Amino acid sequence: MTDQPSLLRQLDAVLDSLVADWNIYTTIVAGIIAVFFVYSVISSKDPDVHPFLLARQSTGSPIRQPGESATYRSLETPHGFPLRLGLNVKDPGAPKWTAGRRGDLRDVWKAALRGSLNPDGTVAGQQGKIYTVLGKQAVEHSLSKVTQEINVIGRHLRESDVKTVAICLTDSVELLAAIFAGAFYGYKTIIVPHNFPAETLSAHLKHVQADALIAEAGSFDVSLVTKENKQLSVVLWVAKEGNRHMDWHEVPEGAKDNLEVSVWHELVEEQQDLAGMTVPEYDPSTPAPALNTVWPSSSQAGEFIDFQSENLVSAIAALNSALPRTQRFTSADLVLSIDSLARSYPLLQVMSALFSNASVALNSVAGEQVDFALATAGVSPTVIIASSRTMSNYHERIMQPHTGPISSLGRWMQSRTLEAGNMPSRNFFSQLAQIGPTAELSLDRLRLLCISHRVDGEASARLSSEQLTDLRVFTGARVVYALTGPGVAGAIAQTNVFDYRCCTGQSHFGAPLSSTEITLTGMSEANASDGLPEGQITVSGPAVVNGKTTLSSRGRISNDNTLELSS
Amino acid sequence: MPQAEVMSIASPINLILASLFVVLLYWHFRPKPPVVLPRGPEPIVFRTYIPKTLIEFNGQGDRPVFLAVRGRVFDVTPGKNFYGPGGPYENFAGRDASRGLAHQSFDEEMLTKDLSAPLDDLKDLDADQLENLQSWEERFSEKYLVVGKLVAEGDPEAPAS
């Protein structure tokens, strides 16, 4: 009985003596605790995306074939429904409830010309622009001017009755115009990377039986090409500003007599009054011509990928819809590609940007391996499309060595926010983090980095999860990381833009796009049921040439149903 | 001597509050493991059946209920009340149900008795019956999974027993 009160009394005495020690330091510490508590309550936010959506990013089919994994699909296109076929273009005047057309590249350009849409679907009419970045300066081209060029070049090539046009240009507005002219004026386009020696180029032209060539004036020995390619009947030179005074009309020796040589800017100047600012009327039911690109392979020549119009539109639509609504390209965006448009991922991202009425910036030095800082000077983009090679070089050579202790502290604070599922806003800590690593960049408006990795690219170019976190913190932009493969338009798989989780080792490639589905084949049935499915990556869907392709690389579907490369 | 009681930073209450602060800090910045969902059910392996192997899947006991329509094997276990033992269509469980569905008859005569015989080629069906069969097949494809295909015993595709 007497025990309890004495216990209480003791406790009271202890508390008394404790509080008796209260002094100025105690007040300070208590104050700090209170401030920290309030801060952590105020600063806590819902993550950008529900964590369950990152914990299972694709759905596997309920049935699998023996020796294969289940077939994995994007969450956008569940099993039993068709994959994304196209752009769902609704013609004006068509009944509201009808499904849209798949569309083709002509519709992409038409949408770009139409201008932006209001949220209710009416036309606001704000057109994007196309910039070409030359060193530190950007040249602006209006879309109607480009339309004129499309018409002039398209007519010129149609009058010459060519069927297959090889384009060998650096990334430029002429390259885009030539591609769209192909769609409107019905010739097949072959995009040949511009850095090949003349012998390889000549072999390529022979292989595809190109009857016209659009190339940069003076970039290679043309007589060698024309000698080997007797089927070539039109050569169209694109002369740079500084070279325009020269006479490029000379027919090279050994070429056949009727070879027609002309110069792009002269044609445009002569015929622009005839050409008109609007694109020609077209019947959407007529198929748009194919577009070929060259996939670099171990042999120097590379492999031709014959994309049909259906593959392209499916991939454009899927790339667009893979981004959540708030992150899609809008008319306020400026999309800069520093990866060569001869590769399908950058090309189709640019098409997707044009379709969404964003402005596009092209860089003539763009390629798989460029200096990130130099290539992004001159414009202030909101979106950058780059290759994994470029980004891993930049990370290795600039970002990592320039990360001092202050940057590291800032990075650590920012990565906490990322881990909690939020993109850190630009604040004191982001300034702190960016002091060293990205000081030379002028990427104030950057909000999204689209990075693509070739499935057969070097392993050293692959980005780790840590590196992607570094890129997010140091550039202040969200990142999507895509896997591309031969025969697949756009990408095979791409990470979720809100997936900021930082794991150890190489980063995964997210879920398949809504234009593809992935099956791992060549699995041994013995250990198929336990562990993660691992096998050769087989991709099928409307974005895949001939519907299905099996890649040489092996992949794995990890616990969160994302695709990883095995080795 | 009140002066002797110098304000001490290391008083017990300060230590308690300081450690509370450290705990709070840790709680706020501790690394949180990402959310992990349990793996979904393993996918069913697509198999090739012959009538003799298919008949085992008649729903007796805990076994699933399969039935075949024109060579496609459907897993109708979710409709066990109809297709399983005791259901109105129980004769079809583990069998080739094509003829029965076409005739809209659930009698035993509709089934091929000899399990080693070739599959019913359904050549004698009239247009109405074929249409009937077609609509059944469509309904099955909508509702149930195709888990395999049915071939006759001795068919080149038949699994070696």
Interface residues (C-beta under 8 A of the other chain):
Chain A: S17 L18 V19 D21 W22 N23 I24 Y25 T26 V29 A30 I32 I33 F36 F37 S40 P51 F52 L54 A55 R56 G60 S61 P62 I63 R64 Q65 P66 S69 A70 R416 E419 A420 R501 C503 S529 N559 D560
Chain B: M7 S8 I9 S11 P12 I13 N14 I16 L17 A18 L20 F21 L24 L25 H28 F29 P31 K32 P34 V35 V36 L37 R39 G40 P41 E42 P43 I44 V45 F46 R47 L145 V146 V147
